[in-house]
């Protein structure tokens, strides 16, 4: 229990390092006061440009990968021999904690991003199949509907679906997928409400492949 609790706490604190807010410190901006108000890669790109967004995404994906892929296997001083939980459960808890930290960051007044990039980093470490499915779902929803928030929720929902169809030797991947999808859907509740109301900004279909100089 001590190992699980400590590593989950470390993962949450790591997740609380929000890329857009860290990069923003160097530029003297807080993108939570700009654009959509979200401290994530999409708002960073729209309000600050590609370089800022790239730094944001690298940090947010990287911390998800570290939390899920590296942290579970390290030996903590004083608890190295106290393995009461399987590594897959520790990885699942650490991955979820990093996403929760990104959305509710301790270091940034509990106002962070919406978890998509951190989920992607965690999936890279946890499951290539789940990462591939999430990426495919994200692109499909972007191209079909044009809503980034909806695409991110769809990508998150694909994770427990893949876990349910996979190996049942452990329930950890399915539990992680269900709770992560629920948390990311909660973080996007405003986007989903605006979609229902018809007020959510819509990116043009195929916007990722549109020329910069194409008419809007």
ABEGO torsion letter per residue (X at the ends): XAAAAAAAAAAAAAAABBAAAAAAAAAGBBAAABEAGBBBAAAAAAAAEAAAAAAAAAAAAAAAAAAAAAAAABBBBGAAABBABBAAAAAAAAAAAAAAAAABBAAAGGBBBAGAAAAAAAAAAABAAAAAAAAAAAAAAAAAAGBAAAAAAAAAAAAAAAAAABBAABAAAAAAAAAAAAAAAAAAAAAAAAAAAGABBBBBBGAAABBAABBX
